[in-house]
Amino acid sequence: MGSGKLSENLVSVDSAGTWLWELRPRPPRAIATLVLLPHSGAMAQGYVRWAPWFSDDIHLVAAQYPGRGTRFLEEHATDISELANPLAAVLAGEPGPLFVFGHSLGGLVGFEICWQLEQMERGPGGFFPSAAPAAHYSHLLRQPSDEELVAGLLGRGGLDRVALEDPDLLGLILDACRSDWVMTASYKYSGARRLLRCPIVAFGGAQDSGVPAALLNGWPELTTGHGYVHVLEGGHFYFDGQMATFTTHLEREIRALVAQG
């Protein structure tokens, strides 16, 4: 468990000052950078509480999507390329071994980022999709009503009930979720079979009714390297309540891959 001080106000990593935010200062002898990609409706600040669970020699950064946090005045993205393209361009300049973790929507964003990084010959050391159906599976969805969005977020653990008492906050969350739904529903893996070279290790919850293990099991098919799936107890946000167990698994994967070079 790390002892590094949390950033009370996240500090931008990229020169544009928008896309990547440090969860704590970069360690002087970082063995790797782990970039965390938020789920639907979420923002970079949601990952701040993760920082103490990682060792101090891992540089932790989180992506901030347009329309969230300090970018709330910007238009929401409606196509995954609008997130993946600029994030890949920024991450290509990140020094040292790079690892990508994406939860739910972040899993699809992460796959596209990894693909682009490999085309730039700046491939990541590993990709960790979480609670996300494999990218080549169908993502056709029926558009939910606001009531269904709220019920789904509450049921899956993605919404604090306090937000229900703040109409302005709830409105911002729902705006983000609607745009994220458009991104997910319109996503196309493409006709050509695109395989990553980096390892893919997927994570998910055994009780996640929205993304059961059967939908996670396709991820290892999308790499020419090694790939497998970790299924932990819990629902869509399976890591809640067992961060020590989850981050031990994740950090063990990172350290093993760094050691392999």
C-alpha positions in Angstrom: 0.0 0.0 0.0 1.4 3.4 -1.0 2.1 6.2 1.4 2.3 9.0 -1.2 0.3 12.1 -0.5 -3.0 12.4 -2.5 -3.4 15.4 -4.8 -6.1 17.5 -3.2 -6.5 19.2 -6.5 -5.6 17.0 -9.4 -2.6 18.2 -11.4 -2.6 18.1 -15.2 0.0 15.9 -16.9 -0.4 16.8 -20.5 0.7 20.1 -22.1 -2.9 20.9 -23.1 -3.9 20.7 -19.4 -7.0 18.7 -20.1 -6.8 15.0 -20.7 -4.6 13.4 -18.1 -4.5 14.2 -14.3 -2.1 12.9 -11.7 -3.7 11.2 -8.7 -0.5 11.9 -6.7 2.9 13.4 -7.7 5.1 11.3 -10.1 7.5 9.2 -8.0 11.2 9.9 -8.7 11.8 6.2 -9.6 8.5 5.1 -11.2 8.6 1.6 -12.6 5.5 2.2 -14.7 2.6 4.5 -15.4 -1.0 3.2 -14.9 -3.6 5.3 -16.7 -7.2 4.8 -15.4 -10.1 5.4 -17.7 -13.5 6.2 -16.1 -16.8 4.5 -16.6 -20.0 6.1 -18.0 -20.9 9.3 -16.3 -17.7 9.4 -14.2 -14.7 11.7 -14.1 -11.1 11.5 -13.1 -11.7 12.6 -9.5 -13.5 9.3 -8.9 -10.1 7.5 -9.0 -8.4 9.7 -6.3 -9.4 7.3 -3.6 -7.5 4.5 -5.4 -4.1 6.1 -4.9 -3.3 4.8 -1.4 -3.9 1.2 -2.5 -0.9 1.2 -4.9 2.8 1.1 -4.1 4.6 4.4 -4.3 6.7 3.5 -7.3 3.7 3.4 -9.7 2.8 6.6 -11.4 -1.0 7.0 -11.4 -2.9 9.2 -13.8 -6.6 9.3 -14.7 -8.3 10.5 -17.9 -10.7 13.4 -17.8 -13.3 13.2 -20.5 -14.9 16.4 -22.0 -17.9 17.6 -20.1 -16.6 16.3 -16.8 -14.9 18.0 -13.8 -13.0 21.1 -14.9 -14.1 20.4 -18.5 -17.8 20.7 -17.7 -18.3 23.5 -20.2 -17.0 21.4 -23.1 -19.3 19.3 -25.3 -19.5 15.7 -24.4 -17.9 13.2 -26.8 -20.4 11.1 -28.8 -17.9 8.8 -30.6 -15.2 6.8 -28.9 -12.6 8.1 -31.3 -13.1 11.6 -29.8 -11.7 10.2 -26.6 -9.2 7.6 -27.8 -7.5 9.7 -30.5 -6.4 12.6 -28.2 -5.7 10.3 -25.2 -3.4 8.1 -27.4 -1.6 11.1 -28.7 -0.9 12.4 -25.1 0.0 8.9 -23.7 2.5 8.3 -26.6 4.7 10.9 -24.9 4.5 9.4 -21.4 8.0 8.0 -20.4 8.6 4.5 -19.3 6.4 1.4 -19.3 2.7 2.2 -19.7 -0.4 0.2 -18.6 -4.0 1.0 -19.4 -7.0 0.2 -17.1 -10.5 0.9 -18.3 -13.7 0.3 -16.4 -16.9 -0.4 -18.3 -17.1 2.3 -21.0 -13.4 2.8 -20.3 -12.7 -0.7 -21.5 -13.7 0.2 -25.0 -11.9 3.5 -24.9 -8.8 1.6 -23.6 -8.9 -0.9 -26.4 -8.9 1.8 -29.0 -6.1 3.7 -27.2 -3.9 0.6 -27.0 -4.5 -0.1 -30.7 -3.5 3.4 -31.7 -0.4 3.3 -29.4 0.7 0.1 -31.1 0.3 1.7 -34.5 2.6 4.4 -33.2 5.1 1.8 -32.1 4.5 3.0 -28.5 2.6 -0.1 -27.4 1.6 -0.4 -23.7 3.0 -3.1 -21.5 -0.5 -4.4 -20.8 -4.2 -3.6 -21.1 -6.7 -4.3 -18.2 -10.4 -4.0 -19.3 -12.8 -4.1 -16.4 -16.5 -5.0 -16.3 -16.7 -4.4 -20.1 -17.9 -6.8 -22.8 -15.1 -7.7 -25.2 -14.6 -5.1 -28.0 -15.6 -7.4 -30.8 -18.9 -8.4 -29.2 -22.1 -6.6 -30.1 -22.8 -3.4 -28.3 -26.2 -2.7 -29.6 -28.3 -1.2 -26.8 -31.8 0.1 -26.4 -31.8 3.8 -25.4 -32.8 4.0 -21.7 -35.1 6.6 -20.2 -33.7 8.9 -17.5 -35.6 6.9 -14.9 -33.9 3.7 -16.2 -30.5 5.4 -16.2 -30.9 6.4 -12.5 -32.2 3.0 -11.5 -29.4 1.3 -13.4 -26.7 3.5 -11.8 -28.1 2.9 -8.3 -28.5 -0.8 -8.9 -25.0 -1.2 -10.1 -23.4 1.0 -7.5 -22.4 3.8 -9.9 -24.4 6.6 -8.3 -24.4 8.0 -4.8 -27.9 8.5 -3.4 -26.8 12.0 -2.3 -26.8 13.0 -6.0 -30.5 12.3 -6.2 -31.0 15.2 -3.8 -29.1 17.7 -6.0 -31.0 18.3 -9.3 -28.1 20.2 -10.9 -25.6 17.4 -10.1 -28.0 14.7 -11.2 -28.6 16.6 -14.4 -24.8 16.8 -15.2 -24.5 13.0 -14.5 -27.4 12.1 -16.7 -26.1 14.4 -19.6 -22.8 12.5 -19.4 -24.5 9.1 -19.3 -26.7 9.9 -22.3 -23.6 10.9 -24.4 -21.8 7.8 -23.1 -24.7 5.6 -24.2 -24.5 7.1 -27.7 -20.7 6.3 -27.8 -21.2 2.7 -26.6 -24.2 2.0 -28.9 -22.5 3.4 -32.0 -19.1 1.6 -31.3 -17.9 -0.7 -34.0 -14.9 -3.0 -33.6 -14.5 -2.9 -37.4 -14.7 -5.6 -40.1 -11.0 -6.4 -40.0 -9.8 -8.4 -37.1 -7.6 -6.1 -35.0 -5.5 -7.9 -32.4 -3.3 -6.2 -29.8 0.3 -7.4 -29.3 0.3 -6.5 -25.6 -1.2 -8.8 -22.9 -4.8 -8.4 -22.1 -5.9 -9.3 -18.5 -9.7 -8.6 -18.0 -11.4 -8.1 -14.6 -15.0 -8.5 -13.6 -17.5 -9.3 -10.9 -19.0 -12.7 -10.5 -22.4 -11.2 -9.7 -22.4 -8.5 -12.4 -25.6 -9.2 -14.3 -24.9 -6.6 -16.9 -21.5 -7.9 -17.8 -21.3 -11.6 -16.9 -18.1 -13.6 -17.3 -19.3 -14.9 -20.7 -18.9 -11.4 -22.0 -15.4 -10.9 -20.4 -14.1 -14.2 -21.8 -13.8 -12.7 -25.3 -11.0 -10.3 -24.3 -8.1 -12.8 -24.5 -9.2 -13.4 -28.1 -8.1 -9.9 -29.0 -4.4 -10.3 -28.3 -1.5 -12.2 -29.9 0.1 -12.1 -26.5 -1.1 -13.8 -23.4 -4.6 -13.1 -22.1 -6.9 -14.2 -19.3 -9.7 -13.2 -17.0 -9.9 -12.5 -13.3 -13.4 -12.8 -11.9 -13.7 -11.5 -8.3 -16.7 -11.6 -6.0 -19.0 -8.7 -6.5 -21.2 -6.8 -9.0 -20.4 -4.2 -11.7 -18.2 -2.3 -9.2 -16.7 -5.4 -7.8 -13.6 -3.6 -6.4 -15.7 -1.6 -3.9 -15.1 -3.1 -0.5 -12.2 -5.2 -1.6 -9.6 -2.7 -2.9 -6.8 -4.5 -1.2 -7.6 -7.8 -3.0 -8.2 -6.1 -6.4 -5.2 -3.8 -6.4 -2.9 -6.7 -5.3 -4.0 -8.7 -8.4 -3.6 -5.6 -10.6 -0.2 -4.6 -9.3 1.1 -8.1 -9.4 0.2 -8.2 -13.1 2.0 -4.9 -13.7 5.1 -5.9 -11.9 5.4 -9.2 -13.6 5.0 -7.6 -17.0 7.6 -4.9 -16.2 10.0 -7.6 -15.1 9.5 -9.4 -18.4 10.5 -6.3 -20.2 
